[in-house]
């Protein structure tokens, strides 16, 4: 995907992130985004996942706190990764 988004962090700083994947979960009709700031963690690129909420034309990234919701989101990410690797 390689689209860029500007995120305002909790300190009010604007930082650029690379979008890895965006999708809607059919079960709850919520939108999600997988993104990175390009940070490395033990030779792996650190990634983040958030639920995207639109409010008055502004977009907000919310944490995923429900275990069942998080499992469904991870399933989408893993299945996408496996299919893109030809597994």
N, CA, C and O atoms as a Maestro MAE file, in Angstrom:
{
 s_m_m2io_version
 :::
 2.0.0
}

f_m_ct {
 s_m_title
 :::
 protein
 m_atom[348] {
  # First column is atom index #
  i_m_mmod_type
  r_m_x_coord
  r_m_y_coord
  r_m_z_coord
  i_m_residue_number
  s_m_chain_name
  s_m_pdb_residue_name
  s_m_pdb_atom_name
  i_m_atomic_number
  :::
  1 25 0.840 -1.189 0.000 1 A "UNK " " N  " 7
  2 3 0.000 0.000 0.000 1 A "UNK " " CA " 6
  3 2 0.880 1.246 0.000 1 A "UNK " " C  " 6
  4 15 0.713 2.098 -0.873 1 A "UNK " " O  " 8
  5 25 1.788 1.382 0.921 2 A "UNK " " N  " 7
  6 3 2.776 2.459 0.987 2 A "UNK " " CA " 6
  7 2 2.221 3.882 0.922 2 A "UNK " " C  " 6
  8 15 2.892 4.782 0.415 2 A "UNK " " O  " 8
  9 25 1.023 4.094 1.422 3 A "UNK " " N  " 7
  10 3 0.501 5.455 1.553 3 A "UNK " " CA " 6
  11 2 1.011 6.026 2.859 3 A "UNK " " C  " 6
  12 15 1.303 5.288 3.801 3 A "UNK " " O  " 8
  13 25 1.116 7.330 2.911 4 A "UNK " " N  " 7
  14 3 1.578 8.023 4.113 4 A "UNK " " CA " 6
  15 2 0.401 8.739 4.770 4 A "UNK " " C  " 6
  16 15 -0.491 9.252 4.095 4 A "UNK " " O  " 8
  17 25 0.422 8.760 6.092 5 A "UNK " " N  " 7
  18 3 -0.562 9.534 6.854 5 A "UNK " " CA " 6
  19 2 0.193 10.347 7.893 5 A "UNK " " C  " 6
  20 15 1.255 9.939 8.364 5 A "UNK " " O  " 8
  21 25 -0.353 11.476 8.239 6 A "UNK " " N  " 7
  22 3 0.212 12.305 9.300 6 A "UNK " " CA " 6
  23 2 -0.645 12.083 10.545 6 A "UNK " " C  " 6
  24 15 -1.863 12.265 10.523 6 A "UNK " " O  " 8
  25 25 0.013 11.689 11.615 7 A "UNK " " N  " 7
  26 3 -0.668 11.396 12.873 7 A "UNK " " CA " 6
  27 2 -0.212 12.406 13.914 7 A "UNK " " C  " 6
  28 15 0.981 12.682 14.047 7 A "UNK " " O  " 8
  29 25 -1.164 12.952 14.645 8 A "UNK " " N  " 7
  30 3 -0.823 13.817 15.774 8 A "UNK " " CA " 6
  31 2 -0.771 12.933 17.005 8 A "UNK " " C  " 6
  32 15 -1.783 12.356 17.403 8 A "UNK " " O  " 8
  33 25 0.414 12.821 17.615 9 A "UNK " " N  " 7
  34 3 0.566 11.933 18.765 9 A "UNK " " CA " 6
  35 2 0.058 12.593 20.046 9 A "UNK " " C  " 6
  36 15 -0.414 13.729 20.026 9 A "UNK " " O  " 8
  37 25 0.160 11.871 21.149 10 A "UNK " " N  " 7
  38 3 -0.386 12.365 22.422 10 A "UNK " " CA " 6
  39 2 0.332 13.608 22.938 10 A "UNK " " C  " 6
  40 15 -0.204 14.314 23.792 10 A "UNK " " O  " 8
  41 25 1.544 13.891 22.431 11 A "UNK " " N  " 7
  42 3 2.271 15.105 22.820 11 A "UNK " " CA " 6
  43 2 1.978 16.276 21.881 11 A "UNK " " C  " 6
  44 15 2.557 17.353 22.023 11 A "UNK " " O  " 8
  45 25 1.065 16.053 20.910 12 A "UNK " " N  " 7
  46 3 0.701 17.113 19.971 12 A "UNK " " CA " 6
  47 2 1.647 17.239 18.795 12 A "UNK " " C  " 6
  48 15 1.506 18.161 17.992 12 A "UNK " " O  " 8
  49 25 2.613 16.332 18.671 13 A "UNK " " N  " 7
  50 3 3.557 16.365 17.553 13 A "UNK " " CA " 6
  51 2 2.955 15.655 16.347 13 A "UNK " " C  " 6
  52 15 2.274 14.640 16.494 13 A "UNK " " O  " 8
  53 25 3.208 16.188 15.162 14 A "UNK " " N  " 7
  54 3 2.757 15.552 13.928 14 A "UNK " " CA " 6
  55 2 3.884 14.659 13.414 14 A "UNK " " C  " 6
  56 15 5.007 15.117 13.202 14 A "UNK " " O  " 8
  57 25 3.566 13.371 13.215 15 A "UNK " " N  " 7
  58 3 4.550 12.406 12.738 15 A "UNK " " CA " 6
  59 2 3.985 11.661 11.533 15 A "UNK " " C  " 6
  60 15 2.784 11.401 11.451 15 A "UNK " " O  " 8
  61 25 4.871 11.326 10.605 16 A "UNK " " N  " 7
  62 3 4.455 10.622 9.403 16 A "UNK " " CA " 6
  63 2 4.541 9.121 9.627 16 A "UNK " " C  " 6
  64 15 5.523 8.620 10.176 16 A "UNK " " O  " 8
  65 25 3.513 8.413 9.200 17 A "UNK " " N  " 7
  66 3 3.487 6.955 9.299 17 A "UNK " " CA " 6
  67 2 3.208 6.382 7.909 17 A "UNK " " C  " 6
  68 15 2.571 7.024 7.074 17 A "UNK " " O  " 8
  69 25 3.694 5.172 7.681 18 A "UNK " " N  " 7
  70 3 3.425 4.460 6.443 18 A "UNK " " CA " 6
  71 2 2.306 3.462 6.693 18 A "UNK " " C  " 6
  72 15 2.376 2.659 7.624 18 A "UNK " " O  " 8
  73 25 1.282 3.514 5.864 19 A "UNK " " N  " 7
  74 3 0.153 2.599 5.980 19 A "UNK " " CA " 6
  75 2 0.535 1.271 5.326 19 A "UNK " " C  " 6
  76 15 0.926 1.229 4.160 19 A "UNK " " O  " 8
  77 25 0.415 0.206 6.086 20 A "UNK " " N  " 7
  78 3 0.688 -1.134 5.572 20 A "UNK " " CA " 6
  79 2 -0.590 -1.748 5.016 20 A "UNK " " C  " 6
  80 15 -0.582 -2.367 3.953 20 A "UNK " " O  " 8
  81 25 -1.673 -1.572 5.740 21 A "UNK " " N  " 7
  82 3 -2.956 -2.146 5.325 21 A "UNK " " CA " 6
  83 2 -4.076 -1.386 6.012 21 A "UNK " " C  " 6
  84 15 -3.939 -0.945 7.153 21 A "UNK " " O  " 8
  85 25 -5.181 -1.240 5.305 22 A "UNK " " N  " 7
  86 3 -6.402 -0.692 5.882 22 A "UNK " " CA " 6
  87 2 -7.537 -1.622 5.465 22 A "UNK " " C  " 6
  88 15 -7.578 -2.083 4.325 22 A "UNK " " O  " 8
  89 25 -8.453 -1.895 6.383 23 A "UNK " " N  " 7
  90 3 -9.542 -2.817 6.069 23 A "UNK " " CA " 6
  91 2 -10.721 -2.565 6.999 23 A "UNK " " C  " 6
  92 15 -10.598 -1.908 8.033 23 A "UNK " " O  " 8
  93 25 -11.869 -3.109 6.597 24 A "UNK " " N  " 7
  94 3 -13.083 -3.059 7.402 24 A "UNK " " CA " 6
  95 2 -13.390 -4.470 7.864 24 A "UNK " " C  " 6
  96 15 -13.403 -5.402 7.060 24 A "UNK " " O  " 8
  97 25 -13.633 -4.631 9.141 25 A "UNK " " N  " 7
  98 3 -13.992 -5.928 9.694 25 A "UNK " " CA " 6
  99 2 -15.492 -6.123 9.479 25 A "UNK " " C  " 6
  100 15 -16.304 -5.337 9.965 25 A "UNK " " O  " 8
  101 25 -15.849 -7.174 8.749 26 A "UNK " " N  " 7
  102 3 -17.249 -7.408 8.394 26 A "UNK " " CA " 6
  103 2 -18.139 -7.613 9.618 26 A "UNK " " C  " 6
  104 15 -19.289 -7.174 9.634 26 A "UNK " " O  " 8
  105 25 -17.607 -8.277 10.637 27 A "UNK " " N  " 7
  106 3 -18.417 -8.615 11.806 27 A "UNK " " CA " 6
  107 2 -18.945 -7.395 12.563 27 A "UNK " " C  " 6
  108 15 -20.033 -7.449 13.138 27 A "UNK " " O  " 8
  109 25 -18.192 -6.304 12.569 28 A "UNK " " N  " 7
  110 3 -18.635 -5.121 13.318 28 A "UNK " " CA " 6
  111 2 -18.677 -3.851 12.470 28 A "UNK " " C  " 6
  112 15 -19.035 -2.782 12.966 28 A "UNK " " O  " 8
  113 25 -18.311 -3.968 11.192 29 A "UNK " " N  " 7
  114 3 -18.323 -2.847 10.248 29 A "UNK " " CA " 6
  115 2 -17.430 -1.683 10.697 29 A "UNK " " C  " 6
  116 15 -17.695 -0.530 10.358 29 A "UNK " " O  " 8
  117 25 -16.373 -1.990 11.458 30 A "UNK " " N  " 7
  118 3 -15.412 -0.965 11.888 30 A "UNK " " CA " 6
  119 2 -14.198 -0.990 10.955 30 A "UNK " " C  " 6
  120 15 -13.849 -2.026 10.388 30 A "UNK " " O  " 8
  121 25 -13.569 0.171 10.813 31 A "UNK " " N  " 7
  122 3 -12.377 0.308 9.983 31 A "UNK " " CA " 6
  123 2 -11.122 0.205 10.849 31 A "UNK " " C  " 6
  124 15 -11.100 0.664 11.990 31 A "UNK " " O  " 8
  125 25 -10.068 -0.414 10.277 32 A "UNK " " N  " 7
  126 3 -8.810 -0.608 10.985 32 A "UNK " " CA " 6
  127 2 -7.660 -0.220 10.073 32 A "UNK " " C  " 6
  128 15 -7.782 -0.235 8.848 32 A "UNK " " O  " 8
  129 25 -6.538 0.128 10.696 33 A "UNK " " N  " 7
  130 3 -5.345 0.491 9.953 33 A "UNK " " CA " 6
  131 2 -4.129 -0.159 10.614 33 A "UNK " " C  " 6
  132 15 -3.995 -0.173 11.838 33 A "UNK " " O  " 8
  133 25 -3.251 -0.695 9.769 34 A "UNK " " N  " 7
  134 3 -1.969 -1.243 10.214 34 A "UNK " " CA " 6
  135 2 -0.916 -0.286 9.662 34 A "UNK " " C  " 6
  136 15 -0.893 -0.014 8.461 34 A "UNK " " O  " 8
  137 25 -0.052 0.220 10.524 35 A "UNK " " N  " 7
  138 3 0.900 1.245 10.096 35 A "UNK " " CA " 6
  139 2 2.219 1.122 10.848 35 A "UNK " " C  " 6
  140 15 2.331 0.402 11.840 35 A "UNK " " O  " 8
  141 25 3.217 1.850 10.343 36 A "UNK " " N  " 7
  142 3 4.540 1.829 10.963 36 A "UNK " " CA " 6
  143 2 5.171 3.212 10.885 36 A "UNK " " C  " 6
  144 15 4.855 4.016 10.008 36 A "UNK " " O  " 8
  145 25 6.068 3.460 11.826 37 A "UNK " " N  " 7
  146 3 6.889 4.672 11.802 37 A "UNK " " CA " 6
  147 2 8.302 4.333 11.331 37 A "UNK " " C  " 6
  148 15 9.186 5.188 11.357 37 A "UNK " " O  " 8
  149 25 8.518 3.079 10.898 38 A "UNK " " N  " 7
  150 3 9.819 2.638 10.407 38 A "UNK " " CA " 6
  151 2 10.802 2.290 11.506 38 A "UNK " " C  " 6
  152 15 12.004 2.202 11.255 38 A "UNK " " O  " 8
  153 25 10.312 2.090 12.716 39 A "UNK " " N  " 7
  154 3 11.188 1.729 13.836 39 A "UNK " " CA " 6
  155 2 11.548 0.249 13.747 39 A "UNK " " C  " 6
  156 15 10.717 -0.578 13.372 39 A "UNK " " O  " 8
  157 25 12.780 -0.074 14.090 40 A "UNK " " N  " 7
  158 3 13.213 -1.464 14.116 40 A "UNK " " CA " 6
  159 2 13.237 -1.981 15.536 40 A "UNK " " C  " 6
  160 15 13.607 -1.267 16.467 40 A "UNK " " O  " 8
  161 25 12.837 -3.238 15.691 41 A "UNK " " N  " 7
  162 3 12.799 -3.901 16.984 41 A "UNK " " CA " 6
  163 2 13.341 -5.314 16.781 41 A "UNK " " C  " 6
  164 15 12.625 -6.189 16.295 41 A "UNK " " O  " 8
  165 25 14.613 -5.542 17.155 42 A "UNK " " N  " 7
  166 3 15.243 -6.853 16.967 42 A "UNK " " CA " 6
  167 2 15.136 -7.335 15.525 42 A "UNK " " C  " 6
  168 15 14.689 -8.454 15.276 42 A "UNK " " O  " 8
  169 25 15.542 -6.499 14.578 43 A "UNK " " N  " 7
  170 3 15.554 -6.805 13.142 43 A "UNK " " CA " 6
  171 2 14.164 -6.943 12.526 43 A "UNK " " C  " 6
  172 15 14.039 -7.420 11.399 43 A "UNK " " O  " 8
  173 25 13.140 -6.543 13.229 44 A "UNK " " N  " 7
  174 3 11.778 -6.515 12.695 44 A "UNK " " CA " 6
  175 2 11.289 -5.071 12.703 44 A "UNK " " C  " 6
  176 15 11.663 -4.279 13.569 44 A "UNK " " O  " 8
  177 25 10.454 -4.745 11.731 45 A "UNK " " N  " 7
  178 3 9.869 -3.410 11.697 45 A "UNK " " CA " 6
  179 2 8.679 -3.400 12.650 45 A "UNK " " C  " 6
  180 15 7.785 -4.241 12.551 45 A "UNK " " O  " 8
  181 25 8.678 -2.451 13.565 46 A "UNK " " N  " 7
  182 3 7.608 -2.328 14.552 46 A "UNK " " CA " 6
  183 2 6.352 -1.802 13.864 46 A "UNK " " C  " 6
  184 15 6.400 -0.788 13.168 46 A "UNK " " O  " 8
  185 25 5.220 -2.496 14.061 47 A "UNK " " N  " 7
  186 3 3.963 -2.084 13.450 47 A "UNK " " CA " 6
  187 2 2.915 -1.818 14.529 47 A "UNK " " C  " 6
  188 15 3.023 -2.294 15.659 47 A "UNK " " O  " 8
  189 25 1.921 -1.059 14.154 48 A "UNK " " N  " 7
  190 3 0.838 -0.680 15.052 48 A "UNK " " CA " 6
  191 2 -0.489 -0.960 14.359 48 A "UNK " " C  " 6
  192 15 -0.580 -0.918 13.132 48 A "UNK " " O  " 8
  193 25 -1.507 -1.245 15.148 49 A "UNK " " N  " 7
  194 3 -2.848 -1.468 14.622 49 A "UNK " " CA " 6
  195 2 -3.815 -0.631 15.445 49 A "UNK " " C  " 6
  196 15 -3.760 -0.634 16.675 49 A "UNK " " O  " 8
  197 25 -4.698 0.082 14.763 50 A "UNK " " N  " 7
  198 3 -5.694 0.901 15.448 50 A "UNK " " CA " 6
  199 2 -7.036 0.768 14.755 50 A "UNK " " C  " 6
  200 15 -7.120 0.453 13.568 50 A "UNK " " O  " 8
  201 25 -8.071 1.014 15.520 51 A "UNK " " N  " 7
  202 3 -9.413 1.141 14.973 51 A "UNK " " CA " 6
  203 2 -9.560 2.609 14.549 51 A "UNK " " C  " 6
  204 15 -9.198 3.512 15.304 51 A "UNK " " O  " 8
  205 25 -10.084 2.842 13.360 52 A "UNK " " N  " 7
  206 3 -10.220 4.200 12.842 52 A "UNK " " CA " 6
  207 2 -11.661 4.666 13.049 52 A "UNK " " C  " 6
  208 15 -12.617 3.991 12.667 52 A "UNK " " O  " 8
  209 25 -11.782 5.831 13.658 53 A "UNK " " N  " 7
  210 3 -13.097 6.421 13.937 53 A "UNK " " CA " 6
  211 2 -13.151 7.804 13.299 53 A "UNK " " C  " 6
  212 15 -12.248 8.620 13.478 53 A "UNK " " O  " 8
  213 25 -14.229 8.055 12.548 54 A "UNK " " N  " 7
  214 3 -14.416 9.363 11.922 54 A "UNK " " CA " 6
  215 2 -15.451 10.149 12.736 54 A "UNK " " C  " 6
  216 15 -16.510 9.637 13.101 54 A "UNK " " O  " 8
  217 25 -15.106 11.392 13.001 55 A "UNK " " N  " 7
  218 3 -15.994 12.250 13.780 55 A "UNK " " CA " 6
  219 2 -15.892 13.666 13.230 55 A "UNK " " C  " 6
  220 15 -14.842 14.300 13.326 55 A "UNK " " O  " 8
  221 25 -16.974 14.155 12.660 56 A "UNK " " N  " 7
  222 3 -17.019 15.512 12.102 56 A "UNK " " CA " 6
  223 2 -15.902 15.777 11.095 56 A "UNK " " C  " 6
  224 15 -15.292 16.846 11.110 56 A "UNK " " O  " 8
  225 25 -15.635 14.814 10.227 57 A "UNK " " N  " 7
  226 3 -14.616 14.973 9.198 57 A "UNK " " CA " 6
  227 2 -13.191 14.762 9.669 57 A "UNK " " C  " 6
  228 15 -12.262 14.852 8.866 57 A "UNK " " O  " 8
  229 25 -12.996 14.487 10.935 58 A "UNK " " N  " 7
  230 3 -11.669 14.208 11.505 58 A "UNK " " CA " 6
  231 2 -11.569 12.702 11.753 58 A "UNK " " C  " 6
  232 15 -12.563 12.053 12.079 58 A "UNK " " O  " 8
  233 25 -10.380 12.161 11.599 59 A "UNK " " N  " 7
  234 3 -10.162 10.739 11.835 59 A "UNK " " CA " 6
  235 2 -9.331 10.545 13.099 59 A "UNK " " C  " 6
  236 15 -8.350 11.251 13.334 59 A "UNK " " O  " 8
  237 25 -9.743 9.580 13.898 60 A "UNK " " N  " 7
  238 3 -9.068 9.277 15.158 60 A "UNK " " CA " 6
  239 2 -8.681 7.806 15.174 60 A "UNK " " C  " 6
  240 15 -9.425 6.955 14.686 60 A "UNK " " O  " 8
  241 25 -7.512 7.509 15.737 61 A "UNK " " N  " 7
  242 3 -7.058 6.134 15.891 61 A "UNK " " CA " 6
  243 2 -7.322 5.717 17.328 61 A "UNK " " C  " 6
  244 15 -6.776 6.300 18.265 61 A "UNK " " O  " 8
  245 25 -8.164 4.703 17.496 62 A "UNK " " N  " 7
  246 3 -8.500 4.200 18.817 62 A "UNK " " CA " 6
  247 2 -7.809 2.867 19.072 62 A "UNK " " C  " 6
  248 15 -7.540 2.111 18.139 62 A "UNK " " O  " 8
  249 25 -7.527 2.588 20.320 63 A "UNK " " N  " 7
  250 3 -6.962 1.302 20.720 63 A "UNK " " CA " 6
  251 2 -8.018 0.215 20.594 63 A "UNK " " C  " 6
  252 15 -9.219 0.479 20.656 63 A "UNK " " O  " 8
  253 25 -7.548 -1.000 20.419 64 A "UNK " " N  " 7
  254 3 -8.435 -2.160 20.397 64 A "UNK " " CA " 6
  255 2 -8.307 -2.822 21.754 64 A "UNK " " C  " 6
  256 15 -7.273 -3.413 22.064 64 A "UNK " " O  " 8
  257 25 -9.346 -2.727 22.563 65 A "UNK " " N  " 7
  258 3 -9.293 -3.219 23.934 65 A "UNK " " CA " 6
  259 2 -10.057 -4.515 24.159 65 A "UNK " " C  " 6
  260 15 -9.852 -5.184 25.172 65 A "UNK " " O  " 8
  261 25 -10.925 -4.875 23.239 66 A "UNK " " N  " 7
  262 3 -11.728 -6.084 23.370 66 A "UNK " " CA " 6
  263 2 -10.947 -7.275 22.802 66 A "UNK " " C  " 6
  264 15 -10.521 -7.245 21.648 66 A "UNK " " O  " 8
  265 25 -10.761 -8.318 23.610 67 A "UNK " " N  " 7
  266 3 -9.976 -9.488 23.193 67 A "UNK " " CA " 6
  267 2 -10.563 -10.181 21.970 67 A "UNK " " C  " 6
  268 15 -9.811 -10.613 21.096 67 A "UNK " " O  " 8
  269 25 -11.880 -10.298 21.884 68 A "UNK " " N  " 7
  270 3 -12.528 -10.949 20.758 68 A "UNK " " CA " 6
  271 2 -12.326 -10.136 19.474 68 A "UNK " " C  " 6
  272 15 -12.051 -10.694 18.411 68 A "UNK " " O  " 8
  273 25 -12.464 -8.819 19.588 69 A "UNK " " N  " 7
  274 3 -12.236 -7.931 18.443 69 A "UNK " " CA " 6
  275 2 -10.780 -8.029 17.987 69 A "UNK " " C  " 6
  276 15 -10.509 -8.110 16.788 69 A "UNK " " O  " 8
  277 25 -9.846 -8.021 18.933 70 A "UNK " " N  " 7
  278 3 -8.423 -8.094 18.614 70 A "UNK " " CA " 6
  279 2 -8.101 -9.407 17.906 70 A "UNK " " C  " 6
  280 15 -7.309 -9.415 16.965 70 A "UNK " " O  " 8
  281 25 -8.704 -10.522 18.343 71 A "UNK " " N  " 7
  282 3 -8.477 -11.817 17.700 71 A "UNK " " CA " 6
  283 2 -8.935 -11.771 16.240 71 A "UNK " " C  " 6
  284 15 -8.231 -12.265 15.359 71 A "UNK " " O  " 8
  285 25 -10.101 -11.188 15.977 72 A "UNK " " N  " 7
  286 3 -10.616 -11.098 14.611 72 A "UNK " " CA " 6
  287 2 -9.724 -10.222 13.738 72 A "UNK " " C  " 6
  288 15 -9.491 -10.538 12.571 72 A "UNK " " O  " 8
  289 25 -9.225 -9.125 14.301 73 A "UNK " " N  " 7
  290 3 -8.325 -8.238 13.560 73 A "UNK " " CA " 6
  291 2 -7.019 -8.977 13.233 73 A "UNK " " C  " 6
  292 15 -6.531 -8.903 12.105 73 A "UNK " " O  " 8
  293 25 -6.459 -9.681 14.210 74 A "UNK " " N  " 7
  294 3 -5.226 -10.449 13.971 74 A "UNK " " CA " 6
  295 2 -5.447 -11.519 12.916 74 A "UNK " " C  " 6
  296 15 -4.568 -11.756 12.088 74 A "UNK " " O  " 8
  297 25 -6.601 -12.166 12.928 75 A "UNK " " N  " 7
  298 3 -6.905 -13.186 11.919 75 A "UNK " " CA " 6
  299 2 -6.868 -12.594 10.515 75 A "UNK " " C  " 6
  300 15 -6.332 -13.214 9.596 75 A "UNK " " O  " 8
  301 25 -7.433 -11.403 10.340 76 A "UNK " " N  " 7
  302 3 -7.410 -10.740 9.028 76 A "UNK " " CA " 6
  303 2 -5.964 -10.459 8.610 76 A "UNK " " C  " 6
  304 15 -5.584 -10.707 7.465 76 A "UNK " " O  " 8
  305 25 -5.167 -9.944 9.536 77 A "UNK " " N  " 7
  306 3 -3.780 -9.597 9.220 77 A "UNK " " CA " 6
  307 2 -2.979 -10.844 8.869 77 A "UNK " " C  " 6
  308 15 -2.248 -10.851 7.878 77 A "UNK " " O  " 8
  309 25 -3.109 -11.893 9.667 78 A "UNK " " N  " 7
  310 3 -2.361 -13.141 9.421 78 A "UNK " " CA " 6
  311 2 -2.797 -13.784 8.110 78 A "UNK " " C  " 6
  312 15 -1.955 -14.224 7.327 78 A "UNK " " O  " 8
  313 25 -4.097 -13.843 7.866 79 A "UNK " " N  " 7
  314 3 -4.594 -14.446 6.614 79 A "UNK " " CA " 6
  315 2 -4.118 -13.678 5.399 79 A "UNK " " C  " 6
  316 15 -3.774 -14.284 4.385 79 A "UNK " " O  " 8
  317 25 -4.091 -12.362 5.479 80 A "UNK " " N  " 7
  318 3 -3.599 -11.524 4.382 80 A "UNK " " CA " 6
  319 2 -2.120 -11.792 4.141 80 A "UNK " " C  " 6
  320 15 -1.676 -11.916 3.000 80 A "UNK " " O  " 8
  321 25 -1.366 -11.878 5.231 81 A "UNK " " N  " 7
  322 3 0.082 -12.116 5.127 81 A "UNK " " CA " 6
  323 2 0.362 -13.475 4.505 81 A "UNK " " C  " 6
  324 15 1.254 -13.605 3.667 81 A "UNK " " O  " 8
  325 25 -0.402 -14.492 4.916 82 A "UNK " " N  " 7
  326 3 -0.193 -15.829 4.384 82 A "UNK " " CA " 6
  327 2 -0.557 -15.890 2.903 82 A "UNK " " C  " 6
  328 15 0.149 -16.525 2.120 82 A "UNK " " O  " 8
  329 25 -1.642 -15.244 2.516 83 A "UNK " " N  " 7
  330 3 -2.049 -15.296 1.107 83 A "UNK " " CA " 6
  331 2 -1.093 -14.498 0.217 83 A "UNK " " C  " 6
  332 15 -0.882 -14.861 -0.940 83 A "UNK " " O  " 8
  333 25 -0.513 -13.413 0.745 84 A "UNK " " N  " 7
  334 3 0.439 -12.627 -0.051 84 A "UNK " " CA " 6
  335 2 1.784 -13.337 -0.189 84 A "UNK " " C  " 6
  336 15 2.558 -13.036 -1.098 84 A "UNK " " O  " 8
  337 25 2.062 -14.278 0.712 85 A "UNK " " N  " 7
  338 3 3.296 -15.076 0.636 85 A "UNK " " CA " 6
  339 2 3.078 -16.370 -0.120 85 A "UNK " " C  " 6
  340 15 4.004 -17.171 -0.247 85 A "UNK " " O  " 8
  341 25 1.874 -16.593 -0.625 86 A "UNK " " N  " 7
  342 3 1.581 -17.793 -1.386 86 A "UNK " " CA " 6
  343 2 1.422 -19.029 -0.517 86 A "UNK " " C  " 6
  344 15 1.589 -20.151 -0.994 86 A "UNK " " O  " 8
  345 25 1.100 -18.829 0.755 87 A "UNK " " N  " 7
  346 3 0.953 -19.977 1.676 87 A "UNK " " CA " 6
  347 2 -0.496 -20.415 1.676 87 A "UNK " " C  " 6
  348 15 -0.854 -21.362 2.376 87 A "UNK " " O  " 8
  :::
 }
 m_bond[347] {
  # First column is bond index #
  i_m_from
  i_m_to
  i_m_order
  :::
  1 1 2 1
  2 2 3 1
  3 3 4 2
  4 3 5 1
  5 5 6 1
  6 6 7 1
  7 7 8 2
  8 7 9 1
  9 9 10 1
  10 10 11 1
  11 11 12 2
  12 11 13 1
  13 13 14 1
  14 14 15 1
  15 15 16 2
  16 15 17 1
  17 17 18 1
  18 18 19 1
  19 19 20 2
  20 19 21 1
  21 21 22 1
  22 22 23 1
  23 23 24 2
  24 23 25 1
  25 25 26 1
  26 26 27 1
  27 27 28 2
  28 27 29 1
  29 29 30 1
  30 30 31 1
  31 31 32 2
  32 31 33 1
  33 33 34 1
  34 34 35 1
  35 35 36 2
  36 35 37 1
  37 37 38 1
  38 38 39 1
  39 39 40 2
  40 39 41 1
  41 41 42 1
  42 42 43 1
  43 43 44 2
  44 43 45 1
  45 45 46 1
  46 46 47 1
  47 47 48 2
  48 47 49 1
  49 49 50 1
  50 50 51 1
  51 51 52 2
  52 51 53 1
  53 53 54 1
  54 54 55 1
  55 55 56 2
  56 55 57 1
  57 57 58 1
  58 58 59 1
  59 59 60 2
  60 59 61 1
  61 61 62 1
  62 62 63 1
  63 63 64 2
  64 63 65 1
  65 65 66 1
  66 66 67 1
  67 67 68 2
  68 67 69 1
  69 69 70 1
  70 70 71 1
  71 71 72 2
  72 71 73 1
  73 73 74 1
  74 74 75 1
  75 75 76 2
  76 75 77 1
  77 77 78 1
  78 78 79 1
  79 79 80 2
  80 79 81 1
  81 81 82 1
  82 82 83 1
  83 83 84 2
  84 83 85 1
  85 85 86 1
  86 86 87 1
  87 87 88 2
  88 87 89 1
  89 89 90 1
  90 90 91 1
  91 91 92 2
  92 91 93 1
  93 93 94 1
  94 94 95 1
  95 95 96 2
  96 95 97 1
  97 97 98 1
  98 98 99 1
  99 99 100 2
  100 99 101 1
  101 101 102 1
  102 102 103 1
  103 103 104 2
  104 103 105 1
  105 105 106 1
  106 106 107 1
  107 107 108 2
  108 107 109 1
  109 109 110 1
  110 110 111 1
  111 111 112 2
  112 111 113 1
  113 113 114 1
  114 114 115 1
  115 115 116 2
  116 115 117 1
  117 117 118 1
  118 118 119 1
  119 119 120 2
  120 119 121 1
  121 121 122 1
  122 122 123 1
  123 123 124 2
  124 123 125 1
  125 125 126 1
  126 126 127 1
  127 127 128 2
  128 127 129 1
  129 129 130 1
  130 130 131 1
  131 131 132 2
  132 131 133 1
  133 133 134 1
  134 134 135 1
  135 135 136 2
  136 135 137 1
  137 137 138 1
  138 138 139 1
  139 139 140 2
  140 139 141 1
  141 141 142 1
  142 142 143 1
  143 143 144 2
  144 143 145 1
  145 145 146 1
  146 146 147 1
  147 147 148 2
  148 147 149 1
  149 149 150 1
  150 150 151 1
  151 151 152 2
  152 151 153 1
  153 153 154 1
  154 154 155 1
  155 155 156 2
  156 155 157 1
  157 157 158 1
  158 158 159 1
  159 159 160 2
  160 159 161 1
  161 161 162 1
  162 162 163 1
  163 163 164 2
  164 163 165 1
  165 165 166 1
  166 166 167 1
  167 167 168 2
  168 167 169 1
  169 169 170 1
  170 170 171 1
  171 171 172 2
  172 171 173 1
  173 173 174 1
  174 174 175 1
  175 175 176 2
  176 175 177 1
  177 177 178 1
  178 178 179 1
  179 179 180 2
  180 179 181 1
  181 181 182 1
  182 182 183 1
  183 183 184 2
  184 183 185 1
  185 185 186 1
  186 186 187 1
  187 187 188 2
  188 187 189 1
  189 189 190 1
  190 190 191 1
  191 191 192 2
  192 191 193 1
  193 193 194 1
  194 194 195 1
  195 195 196 2
  196 195 197 1
  197 197 198 1
  198 198 199 1
  199 199 200 2
  200 199 201 1
  201 201 202 1
  202 202 203 1
  203 203 204 2
  204 203 205 1
  205 205 206 1
  206 206 207 1
  207 207 208 2
  208 207 209 1
  209 209 210 1
  210 210 211 1
  211 211 212 2
  212 211 213 1
  213 213 214 1
  214 214 215 1
  215 215 216 2
  216 215 217 1
  217 217 218 1
  218 218 219 1
  219 219 220 2
  220 219 221 1
  221 221 222 1
  222 222 223 1
  223 223 224 2
  224 223 225 1
  225 225 226 1
  226 226 227 1
  227 227 228 2
  228 227 229 1
  229 229 230 1
  230 230 231 1
  231 231 232 2
  232 231 233 1
  233 233 234 1
  234 234 235 1
  235 235 236 2
  236 235 237 1
  237 237 238 1
  238 238 239 1
  239 239 240 2
  240 239 241 1
  241 241 242 1
  242 242 243 1
  243 243 244 2
  244 243 245 1
  245 245 246 1
  246 246 247 1
  247 247 248 2
  248 247 249 1
  249 249 250 1
  250 250 251 1
  251 251 252 2
  252 251 253 1
  253 253 254 1
  254 254 255 1
  255 255 256 2
  256 255 257 1
  257 257 258 1
  258 258 259 1
  259 259 260 2
  260 259 261 1
  261 261 262 1
  262 262 263 1
  263 263 264 2
  264 263 265 1
  265 265 266 1
  266 266 267 1
  267 267 268 2
  268 267 269 1
  269 269 270 1
  270 270 271 1
  271 271 272 2
  272 271 273 1
  273 273 274 1
  274 274 275 1
  275 275 276 2
  276 275 277 1
  277 277 278 1
  278 278 279 1
  279 279 280 2
  280 279 281 1
  281 281 282 1
  282 282 283 1
  283 283 284 2
  284 283 285 1
  285 285 286 1
  286 286 287 1
  287 287 288 2
  288 287 289 1
  289 289 290 1
  290 290 291 1
  291 291 292 2
  292 291 293 1
  293 293 294 1
  294 294 295 1
  295 295 296 2
  296 295 297 1
  297 297 298 1
  298 298 299 1
  299 299 300 2
  300 299 301 1
  301 301 302 1
  302 302 303 1
  303 303 304 2
  304 303 305 1
  305 305 306 1
  306 306 307 1
  307 307 308 2
  308 307 309 1
  309 309 310 1
  310 310 311 1
  311 311 312 2
  312 311 313 1
  313 313 314 1
  314 314 315 1
  315 315 316 2
  316 315 317 1
  317 317 318 1
  318 318 319 1
  319 319 320 2
  320 319 321 1
  321 321 322 1
  322 322 323 1
  323 323 324 2
  324 323 325 1
  325 325 326 1
  326 326 327 1
  327 327 328 2
  328 327 329 1
  329 329 330 1
  330 330 331 1
  331 331 332 2
  332 331 333 1
  333 333 334 1
  334 334 335 1
  335 335 336 2
  336 335 337 1
  337 337 338 1
  338 338 339 1
  339 339 340 2
  340 339 341 1
  341 341 342 1
  342 342 343 1
  343 343 344 2
  344 343 345 1
  345 345 346 1
  346 346 347 1
  347 347 348 2
  :::
 }
}
